[in-house]
Amino acid sequence: VAPAAAPAPAPAPVAASSGNASQEINAAVQSWAAAWSAKNTAEYFNAYGKDFEAPGGRRTWEEERKKRIIGKSRISVKLSDVAITINGNKAQAKFRQEYNADALAVSSRKTLDLVKAGDRWVIVKETAGI
């Protein structure tokens, strides 16, 4: 019985290593949503990498996003059906996003492309409706 138990732990470290990256990515995505919900623009923007593809440029995008976020009395962002694919230091997270703010409620699909930057995963591209 003891030898049979030994092979079971052997595959676990392999699954854990890929699982750790997946867990890190999921945690990064959930933290991004939590920062948005909390209207914590510093943490929200920190979730995006320096190479984020921002429409109109990063500075303009941040100014517009900050106005939209701060201008709401409340924001709730909930994610479900999160599916993560990893390819080396790049990853993609696809999920359903439930966004509620003031009188607006929107449910949509979203895809975030992330890259490993140092010891954390950051968003480099964001696509809605996919």
VOKOL-56674 format. One line per 10 residues: for each residue x, y, z of N, C-alpha, C. Coordinates in steps of 0.2 Angstrom, whole numbers, plus 5000, padded with zeros to 4 digits. Layout:
N
X/Y/Z/X/Y/Z/X/Y/Z  ... $
This chain:
130
5004/4994/5000/5000/5000/5000/5004/5006/5000  5010/5006/5004/5014/5012/5004/5017/5013/4997  5020/5008/4993/5022/5010/4987/5017/5013/4982  5011/5011/4983/5006/5013/4978/5004/5021/4980  5005/5023/4986/5004/5030/4988/5010/5034/4985  5016/5031/4985/5022/5035/4982/5021/5038/4975  5018/5034/4970/5017/5037/4964/5012/5043/4963  5007/5043/4968/5002/5048/4968/5005/5055/4969  5010/5056/4974/5013/5062/4975/5017/5064/4969  5020/5060/4966/5025/5061/4960/5022/5066/4955 $
5016/5064/4952/5013/5069/4948/5011/5075/4951  5009/5076/4957/5007/5082/4960/5011/5088/4959  5018/5087/4960/5022/5093/4959/5022/5096/4952  5021/5092/4947/5021/5094/4940/5014/5098/4940  5009/5095/4942/5002/5099/4942/5003/5105/4946  5006/5105/4951/5006/5111/4956/5010/5116/4953  5016/5115/4949/5020/5120/4946/5015/5124/4941  5012/5120/4936/5008/5123/4931/5002/5127/4935  4999/5123/4940/4994/5126/4944/4996/5132/4948  5002/5133/4950/5004/5139/4953/5004/5145/4948 $
5006/5144/4942/5006/5150/4937/4998/5151/4936  4994/5146/4935/4987/5147/4934/4984/5151/4940  4986/5149/4946/4983/5152/4952/4986/5159/4953  4992/5161/4951/4995/5167/4951/4991/5172/4946  4990/5169/4940/4986/5173/4935/4979/5174/4937  4975/5169/4940/4969/5170/4943/4969/5175/4948  4974/5175/4953/4974/5180/4958/4975/5187/4955  4979/5188/4950/4980/5194/4947/4974/5197/4944  4970/5193/4940/4964/5195/4937/4959/5197/4943  4958/5193/4948/4954/5194/4953/4955/5201/4957 $
4962/5202/4958/4964/5208/4961/4963/5214/4957  4963/5213/4950/4962/5219/4946/4954/5220/4946  4950/5215/4946/4943/5217/4947/4941/5220/4954  4944/5217/4959/4943/5220/4966/4945/5227/4966  4951/5229/4963/4953/5236/4963/4948/5240/4960  4946/5238/4954/4941/5242/4950/4935/5243/4954  4932/5237/4958/4926/5238/4962/4927/5243/4968  4933/5243/4970/4935/5247/4976/4936/5254/4974  4936/5255/4967/4938/5262/4964/4945/5264/4966  4950/5259/4967/4956/5260/4969/4960/5261/4962 $
4961/5267/4960/4964/5268/4953/4971/5266/4953  4975/5267/4959/4982/5266/4959/4983/5258/4958  4979/5254/4962/4980/5247/4961/4977/5244/4954  4972/5247/4952/4969/5246/4945/4974/5247/4940  4977/5253/4940/4982/5254/4934/4988/5250/4935  4990/5248/4941/4996/5244/4943/4995/5237/4940  4989/5235/4939/4987/5228/4936/4989/5228/4928  4990/5234/4925/4992/5234/4918/5000/5235/4917  5002/5231/4912/5009/5232/4911/5011/5238/4907  5018/5240/4907/5020/5246/4904/5019/5245/4896 $
5018/5239/4894/5017/5238/4886/5009/5237/4885  5005/5239/4889/4998/5239/4888/4996/5243/4882  4992/5239/4878/4990/5243/4872/4984/5247/4873  4985/5253/4875/4980/5258/4877/4977/5262/4871  4971/5262/4869/4968/5266/4864/4970/5274/4865  4973/5277/4861/4975/5284/4862/4981/5285/4866  4984/5280/4868/4990/5281/4872/4989/5280/4879  4993/5278/4883/4993/5276/4890/4990/5282/4894  4993/5287/4894/4991/5293/4898/4984/5295/4897  4982/5296/4891/4975/5298/4889/4970/5292/4891 $
4972/5286/4890/4968/5281/4893/4967/5281/4900  4972/5282/4904/4972/5282/4911/4968/5288/4914  4968/5294/4910/4964/5299/4912/4957/5298/4911  4955/5295/4905/4948/5294/4904/4945/5288/4909  4949/5283/4910/4947/5278/4915/4946/5281/4922  4951/5285/4924/4950/5288/4931/4944/5292/4932  4942/5296/4927/4936/5300/4927/4930/5295/4927  4930/5290/4923/4924/5285/4923/4924/5281/4930  4929/5279/4933/4929/5276/4939/4927/5280/4945  4931/5286/4945/4929/5290/4951/4922/5293/4951 $
4920/5294/4945/4913/5297/4944/4907/5293/4946  4909/5287/4947/4903/5282/4949/4902/5282/4957  4896/5282/4959/4895/5281/4966/4897/5274/4969  4896/5269/4965/4898/5263/4967/4899/5259/4960  4904/5254/4961/4906/5249/4956/4906/5242/4959  4903/5237/4955/4904/5230/4957/4906/5227/4950  4912/5223/4951/4914/5219/4945/4915/5212/4948  4911/5208/4945/4912/5201/4947/4913/5196/4941  4918/5192/4942/4920/5187/4936/4918/5180/4937  4916/5177/4932/4914/5170/4932/4917/5166/4926 $
4917/5160/4927/4919/5155/4921/4926/5157/4919  4931/5159/4923/4938/5161/4921/4941/5155/4919  4944/5155/4912/4948/5150/4909/4954/5153/4907  4960/5150/4910/4966/5153/4909/4971/5148/4905  4974/5151/4900/4979/5147/4896/4986/5150/4896  4991/5146/4897/4997/5149/4898/5002/5146/4893  5006/5150/4890/5011/5149/4885/5018/5152/4887  5022/5149/4892/5028/5152/4894/5027/5157/4899  5029/5163/4897/5028/5169/4901/5022/5174/4898  5018/5170/4894/5012/5174/4892/5006/5170/4894 $
5000/5173/4895/4994/5170/4897/4988/5173/4894  4983/5170/4894/4977/5173/4892/4971/5171/4897  4967/5176/4900/4962/5174/4904/4955/5176/4901  4951/5171/4900/4944/5173/4897/4939/5172/4902  4934/5176/4902/4929/5175/4908/4923/5179/4906  4918/5178/4910/4912/5182/4910/4912/5188/4915  4911/5194/4913/4911/5199/4918/4904/5202/4919  4903/5203/4926/4896/5206/4928/4898/5213/4930  4897/5218/4927/4899/5225/4929/4892/5229/4931  4892/5231/4937/4887/5235/4939/4889/5242/4942 $
4887/5247/4940/4889/5254/4942/4883/5259/4942  4881/5262/4947/4875/5266/4947/4869/5263/4944  4867/5266/4938/4861/5263/4935/4863/5258/4929  4869/5257/4928/4872/5253/4923/4873/5246/4925  4871/5241/4921/4872/5234/4923/4874/5230/4916  4880/5228/4915/4882/5224/4909/4885/5218/4911  4883/5213/4907/4886/5206/4907/4889/5205/4900  4896/5204/4900/4899/5203/4894/4905/5198/4895  4908/5195/4889/4914/5191/4889/4920/5196/4889  4925/5194/4892/4931/5198/4891/4937/5193/4891 $
4942/5196/4887/4949/5192/4887/4954/5197/4889  4958/5195/4894/4964/5198/4896/4970/5194/4893  4975/5198/4890/4981/5195/4888/4986/5197/4894  4990/5193/4897/4995/5195/4902/5002/5192/4900  5007/5195/4903/5013/5193/4903/5016/5193/4910  5021/5189/4911/5025/5189/4917/5030/5194/4917  5029/5199/4922/5034/5205/4923/5037/5204/4929  5043/5202/4930/5047/5200/4936/5043/5195/4939  5040/5196/4945/5037/5191/4949/5029/5191/4949  5027/5195/4944/5019/5196/4944/5017/5196/4937 $
5011/5194/4936/5007/5194/4929/5004/5201/4929  5005/5204/4923/5001/5211/4921/4998/5210/4915  4993/5214/4914/4988/5215/4908/4992/5219/4903  4992/5216/4897/4995/5220/4891/4990/5221/4885  4984/5217/4886/4979/5218/4881/4973/5216/4884  4967/5220/4882/4961/5219/4885/4956/5219/4879  4952/5214/4879/4947/5214/4873/4940/5212/4876  4935/5216/4874/4928/5214/4877/4924/5211/4871  4920/5206/4873/4915/5203/4869/4918/5197/4865  4924/5195/4868/4927/5189/4865/4928/5183/4870 $
